Amino acid sequence: MALAFVGSAALGAAFGEAFAVLYSEVKDVITKTIASKSILQQLKSTLDVLDPLVKDIQQSNRELGRSEKETHDLIQQMNKGVKLVGKYSNLTRWKHFGRYHYANKLCSLDEALRRFFQIHIPAWGLRNGIEVLRGVNDLCAQMNSAGINGVLPCAVPEPPDFTVGMDVSLKELKMELLKEEVLMLVLTAPGGCGKTTLVKMLCQDEDIKGKYEILFVMVTKTPNLKDIIRRIFRHKGDQVPEFQSDEDAINHLKQLLNRIKQQNPILLILDDVWSGSESLLEKFMFHMTGFKILVTSRTAFPRFSCKYKLEPLSDEDATKLFRHSAILQDGNSYIPDDDTVKKIVKFCGGFPLALEVIGSSLRGESAATWENRMQNWTSGDSILDSVPKDDLLKCLQSSLEFSDKKVKPKYEVIMKECFMDIGSFPEDQRIRVASLIDMWEELYELDEVGTIANLLEISSRNLASLVVTRRDASEVGRYYAEDFVLQHDLLRELANHQCRQEPIEKRKNLILDISGNNLPKWWTEQKQQHISSHLLSISTDENFSSSWCNIQPPEVTVLVLNFQTEKYTLPEFIEKMEELKVLIVTNYGAFRVELGNFQLLGSVPNLKRIRLEKVSIPSIGKTLSASRSLEKISLFMCHIGHAYRNSSIQISDALPNLREINIDYCINLVELPAGIFDIISLKKLNITNCHKLSKLPEGLGKLRNLEVLRLRSCTELLELPESTGSLHNLVVLDISDCLSISKLPKHIGKLCNMKEFHKKGCLALHNQLPPSILDLEHLKLVVCDEGMAKRWESIIKEIPAHHSGPQIKVAEKDINLKWLRNHF
């Protein structure tokens, strides 16, 4: 019967009729004559076997039809066979030659029938079987789309049974999504923060569920546009079209959505979209009324302006989630005291996934196990290594895969190493962008632009947060001294975990967090430990006594020292660091501290960059007399009143290759020593927020190679020396917020290469602009206050026609105190 079903699809009605006539004729001839019955009996036997099959073919053929082209030749042969049987039966006995001739033809007909059903029918059966299977698959897909065999392809998953701390985020997300101008909203946060959970909760909200037709699509790491659209079609129970291209698929989707939205507006949710998928998202932006898109991603996608960032849970909510995860259903689990729970919760950093994984790993465990685990974490063990399940580590590590369209293959390793470098600084502290610029220029040959580009990419992936404290209209001389980076504690732990995958002697980054005087065991061993790391970071707490052990770090390029003690001495092994190029010393304590062993820096032959924060320093000229390779000095919130004094050596002789000096928030800086202006190699001089600085010496004009002079927010500075006009290579002059400057140098017009002039907030300057200002023919940008902007507009009219004149930008009011935290 099954074969009949298959055959019927291939054979037409004409085949059945021809067979019936032939069968009837053979039977009739055999009945009426006894001549040569053997040949006809053989043919009849073949037809007897085929008769039921042909009848089934005729029956099912009324339901299924196919072209008769394939059976045309056999039909004609059977029609001839009817005539052949008739002629054969009418032959007289003595016509032996004719009887032999017709007998051969009847044998050929018998063979043709057998061959047709033995060879052609199985081949057609296989072909039709494939088509039947395809039909079954389509039927299954339709059943699934109708909800018969499970969940709809784009149905919204149920939220977890227990959630906490998301009510405010839910309201804010809902508010953002319902804004009329929002077409696509990106919900972003690091992995494990609960983005998908929040969206599931949103879909249960009555205002959303009752208004929208919701299509929830889980996106793969390598998404396929056609596959996503196929799922939407199946979800709606529609037959899936054959898409010729992505554009064709989008056009079909538009037609479907237009039909759906006749009933309800549509909310398309694309869950867990990975970095590098911007082009995919753009294809869904139809600008169609009644259609919104909500995207969840670890990446913030800079191309799209509408974003909502989900923050980690508060301490209170994190504790509730942890306790819920750590308690058995019968409520009999051991839970330690509140202080211990608080410490464990802090390790998880408010990440719901971390809280659930760590909590469940301790569920039902004994008090001894809890205590042992807590001691291990406190002594420096990673929570990423201490849980039986590796879900948490896998989730976080997957964010470090930079192999997507945005990051070229040759930069993948650098991006990952840049992320790990950020972990070189203590937890819960701000990391200066200027410090990272110094590090990455020497480690990876990245300039300022490259560093900022990497930080923006890392920030967009929620692996750290780049905070720009002040808006800067500069097109040439952007200054990053006050900008900083924040890194979540759990992400810092991830960075350090990645560093620890190699043995100590082979690590590229060696990051040491020392509590009290508990130095690592390998460091206190009698034999000297050889370090091959390129970056060495040592962070100590307020109980450290500056008792350093001996190590050999000859290959270290960057040394980062972070401390909190009231007294701090540089380690003796610095003088052995022959390859050291960058030294960053940061005091995270409450008061400035004088550095001991500062003279050791004079023994480092290749030191190029020094950055000191919140320290008091002795004489720079005397200390660094042998550091002729030094190119950059940065002092942030330092006491440097005597740093340039008490030296018998000229600063210009001690630092002949110095190219940049940055002095920020050094409140006791009253004047700059004249010797600085003998450093003719100097290209950048940035002095900002030094409120006691009242005067610059005339020697300023000797800095003939100076390109950037920034004196921002030096509120007591009265004037610029007349020799400023001699700075013929100056490109950027910034005197923003210098409240006391009442006039500009008479010959300022001699700054023939100046392109940018920043003078916002110069309240005492008023309209006092010297006539030579018209001679600044290369000036491209002037940033000033609104009142001064009108004065400049009138000046531009007086500029000769062959000069294009500068662009005038009115400075935006930007009042914030972001930079104050952790400093006062």
N, C-alpha and C positions, 0 to 999 in steps of 0.2 A: 504493500500500500504506500509505503514511503517512497519506493522507486517510481510508482505511478504518479505520486505528487510532484516529484522532481521532473519526470518526463513530460508531464502535462504542461509544464511551464515552457517547454521547448518545442512542443509539437502542436501544429494547428489542426483545425477541423478537417481540412482537406485530406490530411494524412489518415485520419480515422475513417473517413468515407472510402478512400481508396483501398484501405486494408479490408474493410467490411465486404466490399464488392468482390475482391480477390478471394477472400475466405469462402464466400458463398459459392463462387464459381467452382473452386476446387472440390468442395464437398459434393456439389451437384454432379460433376463429371465422374467422380469416384463411384457415386451411387449408380449411375446409368451405364457405366462401361467397365469391363474387366481388363481392358487392354493396358499394358505397361503400368499397372497399378503401383508398382514399387516406387516409381519416380513421383507420382502424385501423392502416394502415401507419405513419403518423406517430407514433401512440401506441406501436406496437411498437418503432420506432427509439429512442424515448426510453427504453423499458424495457430494450432491448438494452444501451444504454450504462450503465444503472444496475445491471444484473444482477450483474456481478462485484463492484461496490462493496457491494451488499447482502449478497452471500455472505461477503465479508470481515467485514462488520458482524456477521453471525450467528456467524462463527467466533470473532472476538475478544470477542463479547458474553458468551461462556461464561467469560471471564477477568475482564471488567470489567462492572459493572452500574450503571445509572442509572435514575432514575424515568422512566416512559413518559408522564408528564403533558404534556411539551412536544410529543409527536408524536400525541397522542390524536386531534385533529381530522383530521389527514392519514390516519390509520389508518381512521377511519370513512369518509372520502371514498373510499379505495381499496376498502373492502368494498362500498360502494354502486356503485363502478365495475364490479365483477365482475357485479353484477346488471344494470347498465346495458348492458354489452357483450352479455350474453345476450339482453336484450330487443331490442337494436338488430339483432342477427343474425336474429331471428325475424320482423321486420317484412316484409310483402309489398311488392312493388315499387310498388304504386299508393298506398301510404300515405305520400305525400310530406311531409305536415305532421308526422307522427310521426317520420319519418326525420330531418327537419330539426331537430326538438326534441332527439332523442337525440344527434345529431351535435354540437350546441352543448355538450351536457353532457360528451361525450367530449373535446372541445377544452379545456373548462375543467379536466378532470382532468389532461390533458397539461401544461397551463400550471402547475397546482398542483405537480405533481411537479418540473418544471423549476425553478420558483421556490424550492421547498423546498431543493433541492440547490445552488442558486446563491447563495442569501442566508443561510439559516439555518445550513447546514453550515459555511461560513467563520467565522461569528460564534461558533458553538460550538467551532470549531477554535482560534480565538484564545484563548477562555476556557480550554480544556483545555491549550493550549500553556503558558499561564501556570502552570497547576497542575503540569504536567510539569516546568517549570523549577524550581518550588518544590521538587518532589520530588527533582530532581537536586541542588539546593543542600543539601537535608537529607542526601542521600546523601554529598555531598562533606564535609559537616560531620562525618558519622559516620566517614568514611574518615580525616579528619584526626584526629579524636578517638581513632581506633584506631592512629594512628601510621603510616598508609599513605602520607600525603602530607606528611611532615615531622615537626616536633616537636609533641608533645602541648601543648595550650593552657596547661596548668599544670605543665609539666615543669620541673625545676630546671636552669637553664643551667650549663654547665661553668665552673669557676673558671679564671682565667688560668693559663697554663703556668708562670709564674714569680711567686711571692709571697714576701714576706720580712717578718719582724717582726710577724706576726699570731698566732703560736703561743700566747702568753700570753693575748691577747684572746680567742682561740678557746676556750681552756679556761674562762676566766671567763664568757664568754657562755653556753657550754654548761651550766655549773654553775647560772647564774641561771635558765636556761630550764627545767631539769629539776626545779627546786624545786616541790614539790607545790602550794603555795599560789599559784603564778604561773599566771594564766590568759592574760594578755597582757603581753608584754615588748617595750618600745620600744628599739630600737637607734638611737642618735642621734649625730650628728656633723655638722660642716659639709660642704657639697658637696665631693667630691673626696677624701675621707678614706678611702674603701675600705669603706663599709658593706655594699654589695651583694657585694663580693668576699668579705668575711668570712662572710656568710650562705651563699654558694655553697660555701665551704670547710666550714662547719658541716654542710651537707646531705650532704657526702661522708664525714662522721665515721661510723664504724661503729655507735656507740651511738645515733646519731640516725637514720641511714639504715636500720638494722636494726630499729628499733622503730616508727617512725612512717610512716604514709601521708602523704607530703609534697605539698602543693598550693602551688605557687609562682605568685603573681599579681603581675604588674607593674602598678602603679596609675598612672593618668593624672593630670595636674594637676587636671582636673575630673572626678573619678571618678563612674561610674554604677553604682549598687548592682546593678541588674538585670543589667547586662552582665558584671560580675564573677561573679555566680552562674551566668549562662549558660555562661561559660567553664568553670566547675567541672563543670557537668553534661556538657558536651561532652567534657571531659577523661576523665570516667568512662564515656563511651560511652552515656550515657542520653539519651532523647529530651528535648529542652528544653521544659518546660511554657510555656504562655502566662501570664505573671505579670500579675495585675490591679493590683497595687500593690507597693511595696517590702515591705510587711508580708507580702503573699502570697509574694513571692520568698524572704523569710527563712524562712517556714514550710516551703516546699518544700526549702530548703537544709537545715533541721534534719532533715527526714525522710531526705534523702540522707546526711547525715553520720551519723545514727543507724545507717543500714544499713552504711556503710563501716566504722565503728568496731567493728562486730561482728568484723571480721577483725584490724584494727590501730588503735591510737590515731592521731589525726590532728594534723598540724602544718600550719596555714595560715600562709603567709608573704605578707604584703602589703608589697611592695617600693616604696620611694620615695613614701611618702605625704606630701602637702604640708600646710602649715599651713592651718587652717580645716576640716580633715576629721575633727575629733573625733567629730561626730555619726555619720559613716559607721562609724568604728571601734567606737563603742558598740553599733551594731546587730549586730555580729558577736560580741559578748560574751554567749554563751548560758549560761555557767556549766554547761557540759555536761562530764561526766566523760569523760576520754579525748580531750579537744580543747584544743589550745593555739594561740595566735596569736603570731607574731613579726612586728613592724613595723619597717621601716627608714624613717627620716625625718631631715631636717635640723632638724626641730622636736622639742623634748623633750615636748610635750603635757603641760602641768601637770595636767590632769585624771587622768592615769594615773600611778600611784605606782611601778610596776615599770619601771625604766629601766636601760640600760647605755650609758655614753658611751664611744665609741671615740676614743682619743687619737691624735694624729699620730705618725708613726714617730720612733723615736729617731734621733740623729745617725748612729749606726753602721748601722742598718738603712736609713735614708734614703740613705746613701752607696752601699750595695749595690744598691738599686733604681735609683738614678741611673746608676751604672756599667753595670748591665745594659741600661738603656734607651739608653745612649749608644754602645754597642759594636755594630758590625756582626756578622752571623752568622759571617763568616770571621775575626773577631777582630782585624782589621787597623785598626780605627778609632784615630785619635789621641785620647789622653786626657792632659790636663795633669797637673802635679804635684799632690800631695795637698792642699796649701794652697789652690790654686785650686779644686779640686773641693769642698773644705770650704766655701769662700765661696759657691759656686754653690748647694750643697745648703742652706745657711742661707737663701738667698733663697726657696727652695721651702717652707721651714717644716715639713717632715715630711709634707706633703700628697702622697700617692701619685700623684694625677693630675698635680700640678705637676711632680713629679720625672720622670714618664714623658714629659710633653709637652716639658719643657725638654731632657731627655736626648735624646729622639728628634730634636728640632730641631737638635741639635749633632752627631748621628751622622754620621760620615763627613766632617765639616768639617775644614778645615785648622787648623793651630796659630794662624795669623793671625786666623781667624774667631773662634776661642775667645777669644783675647786681646782682640779688639775688642769682643766681646759682654760680656766681663767688665768692661772699662773703662767701658762704657756703664752697666752696672748699678751699678757702684761710684760713678759720678758722679751717680747719681740717676734714671737711666732706669728705667722700670717693666718688670719681666719680663712683665707682662700685655700690653704693647705690642710686645714684641720677638720673639715666636715667630710663625712663619708661620701656624700654626693658631690659631683663636680658641676652641678647645674649652674651654680653661681659663677664659678670661674669661667666656664664655657660662655655664659651670657656676656660677661665683661670682656673676655678676650676677643670675642667676635667683633667687638667695636674697634679693635686695633687692626683690622684688615683694610689697608689703604689701597688695595688693588682694584680700583674702580676707574671709571672714565675720567674723573676729575684729577687724579694723581697719576702722573706719568710713572712707568715702571722704575725708572732710575731714581725716583724720589721716594719710592715706597719705604725703603729702609730708613732714609733720613727722617721721614715723617714719624715713623714709629720711635726712632731714637730721640727725636725732639720731645715726643710725649714723655718718654722715660726720663729725660733730662729735667723736666718740670718737677719730677718727684725728688729732686736734689735739695729741695727747700723744705723747712719744717711744716707739719700739718697745721691747719688753721691760720696760716700766715699769708700775707700778700707777697707775691713774687714780682719784682720789678721787671718790666719789659726791657729796660736798659740793661739789666743783668743778663737776660737771655740774648740780647743783641751781642753783647761782649762774648758770651760763651759760643754761640753758633757761628759767629764770624770766624773764629779760630778752629772750631771743630769741623764745620761743614762748608766753610767759605761762603756763608750766606751774608749778604749785606743787610741794611736796615729794611729795605723793601722786601727781600726774601724772608726775613724773620717775621715781619708782620703778616705776610701772606700765609706762612705756616701756622702762625698763631690763630689767624682767622679761620683756617681750615680745621684746626684742632678744636677751636671754640664752636664752630658750626656743628661738629660731631658730638658736642656736649662732653668732651673729654677734659675740658677746662673752660674757664670763662675769662675772656678778655674784657677788661673794664677800662674804658677811655674816660679819664676824669675831666678833661676839658676839651671843648671843641677847638679845633685849630684850622684856620682857613689857609694855612700855608700850603703852597704847591711845591716848594723846593726844600725848605728847612724845617720839616716836621720834627717836633721835639717830643720824646717819649719818657722823659724823666719821671713824670707823675703817674703814668699809666701802669697798670699792674694786671697780673693774672691770678685767678683763684682756682684752686683744684680741690675737688671734694676728697675727703680723707680716704674713702674707699677706692677712688680712682688713683690716689697717690699710692695706696697699698698695692694696687694692680701694677702700677709703674715699677715699684720696687720688687714686686714678685717677678716681673719679667727680667729684671736685672739679675735676680738671684738664681736664674736657671743655669748659669755657668759657675764653675769653681771660682773661689775668690781670686786666685792668681790669674784667671783668664777673663774676668769680667771687664767689659768696656766701661761700665759705670759701677763704681764701688761706693755705695751709699751707707753710711754708718749713723745710726741714731743711738747716742750714748746716754744712758740714764745714770746720774751720779758719776761715780768713778768706775763703773762696771764696764771696763774695756772688753772687747771681744777676746775670746780665749786665744785665738791664733795670733793676736797682736801682742799679748803678754808673754808669749813663749820666748825662751832664751835665744833661739836662732832668729836672725833678722828675716822678716817676711818681704819677699820681692813682690811688688805690685806692678802689673802691666796695664792697669786701667788708664784710659785717657781722661776720665773725669773722676775726681775723688771729692766726695761730699761728706763732711763730718758735722753733725749737729749735736750739741751738748745742752743739758738743762742747767737750771740755776744751782745745782749741787755739785757741778763739775769743778775740780780743783786745778785745772790746767796742767795736770801731770801727764805729760805725753810719753808714750813709749816709742821706741825706735822702729821705723819701717823704712823700706827702700822703694820710693815711688819715682824712679827716674823717668818713666814714660808719661807721667801725668801732664796733660796739657792745661786742664782747668781744675783749680782747687777752690772749693766752696766751703767756707767756715761759717757756721751759724751758732751763736751762743746767747746765753741769757744771764751770765754771771756778772757781778759787780767788778770783777777783775779778770782780765783775759790776756793770756800770753800766746803769741804765735808759736806753733810747734817748731822744734829745732830741725826737723827733717826737711823744712822748706829749703834750706840752703843746699840740699842734695838734689833738688828737683831741677835738673838741667834742662828739661823740656817744658817747664812751666811757662805758659804765656798769659794766662788769665788768673788773677786772684780776686775773689769776691769775699769780703768779710762783712757779715751783717750781725748787728747787735739787736736782738729781739727783746731785750730787757727794758726796764722802765727808765734807766738813766744812761747817759753817755759814759763810756768806759775808755780809759787810756790803754792803748795796746802795748803790751810788753813784747820784747824781742823784735821791735819794728825794724831794727837795723839789719836783720837777717835778709830783708828784701834786697839789700844792696849786693848780695852774693848770688842772686839769681840771674844768670847771664842773658836769658831770652825772654824775660818778662816784658810783655807789651801792654797789658791793660790791668789797672788796679781800680777796684771799686770798693769803697769803704762807706759803711752806713752806721750812723749814730756812735761814733767813736771820737776820742781825742787823740790827735796824732802829733808826734814830735816833728822836728825839722825835716821837711821833705828833701830839700837840697842836699843836706848832709847824709841822710839815710840812703838816698838813691844815687849817690855820686857815681856808683859803678854801673848803674842800670841804663846804659846808653841806648838800649833797645826800646825803652818805654815810649809808647805812642799815645796813651790815653790815661787820664786820671779823672775819676768821678768821685766826688765827695757829697754825700747826702746826709743832712742833719748832723754834720760833724762840727767839732770844735777845732778850728784851724788858726786861731789867733796868732800862734807862734810857729806855725808850720813852716813858714818861709823865712824865719829869722834864725839867728844864732848859727849861721853857716858861713864858713870862710870860702866856700866854693860858690861861684856864680851859678844861678839856676840854669842859665842857658848852656853852661858848660856841662852841668850834671845831666841835663835832659835835652840833648841836641836834636833828638828825633821826635820830640813831643808834638803831636798834631791836634790834640783835643783836650780841653779842660772843662769839666762840668762841676759847678759848685751850686748846690741846691739846698735851701733851708738851713744855711749855716749862719745862725743868728748872731754870732759874735764876730763876723767878718766886717771890719770897719774900713779897711783899705787893702788894696792889692799892692804887693811889693813891686817896685819898679823893675826888678830883675825878670819878672815874668814877660815883660814886653821886649826883652832881648831874645826871646825864643822865636826866631824868625820862621821856624818850620811850622808854627802854630796856624791851623786852619779854622778851628772852631773854638770859640770862647763863649760858654754859656754860664751866666751867673743869674740865678733866679731866686726870688723870695728871700734875698739877703737884705733885710730891712735896715740894717745899720750902715750899709755901704752908702757913703755920701758923695764920694768923689773918685774919679778915675784920673790917673796921672797923664800928662801930655805924652808920655812915652808910648801910649796906645798906638800912635801913628806909625811906630816902627814895625808893626806887625804887617809887613807888606804882602804876606801870603794869606792873610786872614780872609775867610770866605763867609763865615757866620759869626755875627756878634749879637748875642741875645742877653738883654739886661732886664728881663721881664719881672715885674712886681718888686723891683728894688725901690721901695716907696720913699726912701730918704735921699736918693740920688738926685742932685741938683741940676746937673748938666752933663753934656758930653764934651770932652775936650775938643778944642779947635783942630787938633791934629787928626781927628777922625776923618777929615777930608782926604787924608793921605792913604786911606785904605782902598787903593784902586782895584783890588780884587774882591772886595766885599760884595756878596750876592744877597745876603739877608741881613737886615737890621731890624731888631725887635726890641722896642722900648715900651711894650704894652704895660699898662697899669703902673708906670713910673709916675706917681702922683705929683712929685715935686719938680720935675723937669719943666722949666718955663721957657726955654728957647733951644733951638737947634743950632749946630755949628754954622757959622756964616758961609763956609765954603762946602757945605754938604753936597752941592751940585757936582763936586769933583769925584764923587763915588760913581765913576763912569760905568761900572759893571753891575750896579745894584738892580736887582729884579723885584725884591719884595721889601716893603716897608710896613711894619706893624706898629701902630701907635694908638690903639684903643685905650681908653681910660687915662690918658695923659691930661688930667683936669687942668693943670696949670699952664699947659701949652697954648690953650685957646686957639687963636688964629695966627699965632706968631710963626709964620713960615718964611724963611729967607728967600729972596728973589732967585738965588741959584738953584732952587728946587726945580726950576724949569729946565735945567741942564741935565736932569736924570733921564737921558733918552732911552735907556734900556729898562726903565722901571715898568713892570708888568702888573703888579698888584699892590694896592694900598688897602690896608685893613684899619678902619678907624670908627669912631662913634658917629652917630647920625648928624650931629651938628658940624663936625669937621668934614663930613662927606660932602656937604654942600659947598664948603670952602674949596675942596679939591675939585669939585665939578666946575667951578669957575676958573680954577687954575688950568684945567685941561683945555679950556677954550683958548687959552693964551699960548698953548704949546704949538710950535710950528707945524704946518700941515704935513710935512714929510715924516713927523713922528706920530705913531699911532696913539700914544697916551696910555696910562695905566688903567686897569680895571679897579673900580672902587667898590669895596665890600663893606657894608655896615656890620660891625661885629655883633653877634648875637649875645644877649645877656646869658651868662652861664655861671650861675651861682650854685656851687655845691661844695660839700665838705667830705667827699668820698676819700680823699687822700689822708684825712686825719687819723683814721682808725689805726691802731697799733703803733702810734707815734707819740701821742701826748697823754 
